Amino acid sequence: MDSTGGMVGKLISMSHSTSYDVGKPLYSVDFIELYTDESMATQGAVLEPATMVTAIDDGKDAVKVTLTGWRKMKGFGRVINEDFGLNIASAALSKEVAQSDTDVRTFETKEDELTGLTWQRVEVDLWAPKEDFLDSVDPIWTEAQQAYTTNCSLCHTQPDVAHFDANTWPGMFDGMMGFVNFDQATQALVLKYLQKHSSTFVDH
């Protein structure tokens, strides 16, 4: 069943009035390609929906943004998560950017006692097209909450959002996806809503 009612399309239409002032936080409403250059010729990453970045340079058709987060120190370290120890995906870097000492600024490392994995705090500056961003996250959460409420009470009693923590929700959410017809961006937005309103954040 698909009851999302064009949620992502509605958010994209709202993004048409967004301004891109330097120093301003921006929130993605879809998967957004990021580039290493203002001409947007070389892909550097894919930004996940409902991810915050900060505008640092305003070009004609593109905006330069800073993405901050943490990555696990295994493999190429391509996946950037929102915070230490939390599997809340913010972006996937290209292999070239992930391994670059100039594109990625690295800071402290910490070991996650639960998994034994070492995490590293990072920042990266990339260019994004001036589209599919909002200057407030509130409309995203409003639409995602409605999609969750409408779709995830069809088959069973709906679990309270704060019943699970941020790292438990992905597994629970995957189990629900066989019963709804969310597109990929809607899935990502609703999952991010659940994670950001989970017990991890409510209890702190």
Secondary structure, 3 states (H helix, E strand, C coil): CCCCCCHHHHHHHHHHHCCCCCCCEEEECCCEEEECCCCCCCEEEEECCCCEEEEEEECCCEEEEEEEEEEECCCCCCEEEEECCEEEEEEEECHHHHCCCCCEEEEEEEECCCCCCEEEEEEEEEEEECCCEECCCHHHHHHHHHHHHHHCCCCCCCCCHHHCCCCCHHHHHHHHHHHCCCCHHHHHHHHHHHHHCCHHHHCC
